[in-house]
Amino acid sequence: MLGLVAVGLLLVAAGIWGSLAIFFSGPNSEAVRYALTGLFAALSFMAFVALFSNGWRWRFLLAHLGVFIGLLFWFFNIQPSNDRDWQPDVAVLPYATVEGEQVTVHNIRNFSYRSETDYTPAYYDKRFNLSELIGVDVVAVYWMGPAIAHVFLSFEFEGGEHLAVSIETRKEKGESYSTLKGFFRQYELYYVVADERDVIGLRSNYRNAPPEDVYVYRVAGDIEKGRTLFMEYIRRINSLKSKPEFYNTLTTNCTTDIWTNTHVNQSQLALNWKILASGYVPEYLYEQQRLVMDGLTFSDLQKRAHINSRAIASGINEDFSVAIRQKK
């Protein structure tokens, strides 16, 4: 009986996953996609019922197994692409050329926003000297409670230059983000390489449905590890230009990809539930003494890291990066 229950649970899981995979990633024709989804769900249900009938058990189990193997083969052969009709904010791929310690980043995004959806696209190229990297900041953005945040990094160079890199989904025109769809190869992975006036200013000054709270924390530790991490980001950015990958809500997202990139340093943090529940990443970094704390409790550090009021007061101008880092 325990064996039957275990197989039954596997059938339920396979039925749900397979039905959703067909529903989200199946043929473009809605009618065909809905029909195939219904057929697979019906087969899964019949296999589950037959599990408790000696006469039909093996026939339905083998039929379901064969179809499910075929479904897996189809699903994992869906290929990502850089050639789609992209939304304007993710239409241009960044890349970099490296000559020794000189890194020229191409297509740095710096849109001029009038609202979240009304903007003038603009890009520029800039050369950075790796030896002049002096700091790394963790940016955490909240819009739906403390457990979920969008987390990204910003690299500071001498002279007050900042380069932000936000790991996001690359959406096609007319496409919106869905956490559930993110499990089923619906979005390509995209590294937004941007000026802070763009990628931070958009969130602090223009997004209001719902409003987004932005926090900027300085990472503590050896700057050489920050330089190694920066070069790993450059490698990933160039890799995605030549070989696209899929975003995944659980395994390849804004925080897990940051964590994966930190593998280049031996002192990488252990995987923790607070990385998966991304809103708790800053707290986890604080607990592991990976943030510049200045003797503050996490609560006080969090209050100081909150930049919205400073960003709004400053406006989007040349001094934006300096203004948002002014300590209260």
N, C-alpha and C positions, 0 to 999 in steps of 0.2 A: 504493500500500500504506500509506503514512504517513497518507493521508486516511482510509482505512478504519479504521486503528487509532484515529485521533482520534475518528471517529464512534462506534466501538465503545466507547471509554472514556466518551463522553457518554451512550451508551445504558445502560451499567452504572450510571453515576451517577444518571441519571434513573430507572432501574428501582429502585435502592435507596431513593432519596428518595421516590419515589411510593408504593412499597410501605409504607414506614414512615409516610408521611402518612396513608394509608388506614387502616393498622393502629391508629394512635393517635387519629386525628381523624375516622374514618369513622362510619357509623351506630351507634346504641347497641346494636343487636342484635349479639352476638358472632358468631353464625353468619353473618350477612350480611357483617359486617366482615371476617371471616377469608376468606370466599369471594371478596370483591372484591379483597382483598390477594393471594390466590393467583392470580386471573385476571390482574391487572396484572403480577405477577411473571412469569407464564407468557408473556404477550404480550411483555414485555421480553426474555425469554430467546429466544423465537422470532425477534424482530426482530434480535437479536444474531447468531443462527445464520444467518438469511437474508442478513445483511450480506455474507457471503462466498459468496452464491449469486446469480449474475446473473439467474436466472429469477424469484426471489421477492423480491429485495432491495427494490425500490421499493414494492411492495405492503405489505410489513410495516413499512417505515420510515414510509410515509405514515399507515398505520393507527396505529402507535405515536405518531407526532407528533400526530395528531388527538386521541387519547385523552389524551395528556399535556397538551395545551393545555387540554382540558376539565378535567383534574385541577387544573391551576394556577388556572383561573378559579374552581373550587369552593373550593379551599384558601384563596385570598386574599380570599374573600368570607365566610369564617367570622368572625363578629363577637364582640368581647369584651363582657362584661356585668358590671354591678355587682349583678345580681339573681340570685344563686345561693344554695344552701344551704351557707353558708361554715362553716369551722371556727371555733370561738369566738375564737381568738386573732387572727383577721383579719376578724371579722364586722362591725366598726364602722369606718367610714371617717373618717379625720381630715380637717379642713379648717380654714381660717383666715379671719378678717376683718381687713382692713387699714384703719386710719385714720391717715394720715400715717406717723409712725414707730412708732405703736402697733399691734402685731400680736397679735391674740387667737387663740391656737391652741385648737381645740376637739377633744375626744376624744383627749387625750393618754393613752396606755395606761400603766397602773401596776398590773399584776396582783400579787396576793400568792401566791407559789408555795410549795407544800409538797413538790413534786417537779416534774420537767419537764412532766408531763402532768396533775398535780393542782394546780389553782390556782383562785383566786377572781377573776373579772374585775372590773376597776375602771377608770374613766376620769375625767379631770378637765379643766377648761378653765383656761387661764392666759394672762395678758396679758404680753407682752414689749415692752420699748422697744428699738428697733433701735439707737439710739445707745449702749445699754448692753452691746451684744455686745462681748466683750473677747478671745475666743479660739475657735479651732476645733481639735478633736482628730480624728485618724484612729484608728479602732478596727479592729484586724485579729484575726480569730478563726480558729484552726487546729484541725483534728481529723483530718486525713489526710495529714500530711506537709507539707513546706515550700512546695510549689508551689501549693496551693489554700487560699484563705482567704475567709471572708466579711468584707467591708470595709464600714464605714459611718462616718458622721460624727456628732460630738456638738458642739453649739454652747454655749459658756459665756457667761453674762451676769453682770453685776455682782451681788454678793451671794451668789455661789456657786450660782447657778441654772444647770442644764444641761438642754438639750433634745436628745435623740438621735433621729436619723432613719436607719432601716435599710431599704434597698431590697430587697424580698423577693418571693416568689411568694405569690399569694393562693389558697390551696387550699380545695377543697370538703370537706365532711365525708366521711371515709373515704378521702380521697386522700392519697397520699404523694408526696414529691418524687422525680423521676427526671431526671437530666441529659439523657438522650436525649429524653424526652417534652417537655422544655423547648424543643426546637427546633420543635415542631409545634403551637403555639397551644393548649397544654393548661392554661396558667396565666395568670391576669391578673397584671399588675404591681401591686405594693402597697407603699406607703411606710408603714412602721411608724413612727409618731411617738410616742415613749415617754420616760418617766422612765428615767434610767440604772439605777435600782434594778431596773427590769424588764428592759430589753433587754440590759444588760451583766450584771446579777446572775444572770439566767437562765442565761447561758452560763458564767459563772465559778463559780457556786455550786451549780447544780442539774443541768446536763447532764453525764452520766457514762457514756453508752453510745453512742459513745465520749466520753471527756472532751474538753473544749474548752479550749485555751489562748488567753487574751485578752491583747492588747497595746494600750496606749493611748499614742499619740504626739501631741505638740503641733505644730501646723502653724506654720511661720515665715512672716513677711511682713506686708504692709500689712493692718491689720484692716478697712479699708474694702472690700477685696476679699472678706473674709470676710462682711461685711454684704451685699454684692451677691450673693454665693453663697447666703446664707441666704434672701434674697428670691426667688431663682430656685427654691430648694426649695419655698418657700411657693407660688409660681406653679404648680409641677408638682403639688403636693399638691392644690390646688384644681382643676387641670385634670383629674386622674384621677377626682375625684369627679363631675365633669360628663361626662367623656368617657373611659371606661376604655380601657386598652391591654393588649396581650399582653406578657408576659415572654418573653424569648428567651435561651437559654443562652449564646449567643455575642454577640449584638448589643445586647441590652437586659437587663442583669443588674446585680448590685450594684455592680460596679466601672465598667463602661462607662457606666452612667447617671450615676455621680458625675462621670466624665470629661466626659460630654456637658454636664452642668450647669455645669461650670467654663468653658464657652465664653463665659459672660457676662463673664469677665475676659480682658483681652488677653494676659496672661502665662500662658495655659493651657499645660500640658505637652503636648509632642508625643506622639502615640499610639505606644506602645512594647509589645513583646511582654510586658514585665513587668506591663502593665496587664491583658492577657488572661490571663496566668498570675498570678492575683490574689494569690497568696501573696508575690510579690516586689514588690508595690506599695510597702510601707514602705521597702524597700531602694532602689527607684527614686526615691522622694521624697527620701531621704537623699542620693543621688548628685546630685540636682538642687538640693540645698541648700534644700529646701522644708520641712524639719523643724527644730525647735529642738534643736540638737545638743549644746550646752554643751561643745564640744571633745572629745566622746566618739567612739570608733570606732563603726561601726554595730553591731558585736557587743555592745559595752558598753551602747549606747543601747537595744538590743533587750532586754537583761537587765533594765535599769531599767524599761522599758515594760511588762514582764510583770506583770500585776496579780492573778493568781489567789490567791496566798498572802495578799495584803493583803485581798482581797475576802472570802475565807473567814474570816480572822481577825476582820474587822470585822463580818461578817454584814450582812443587808439592813436597814439602818436609815437614819435621817435624815442621818447623816454619811457615807453610802456613797461619794458622789462625792469627798469630801475624802480619805477613807481610801485609796481606790485610787490616788490621785495622790501619796501620800507617797513621797518619794524615799528609796531605800535608802542 
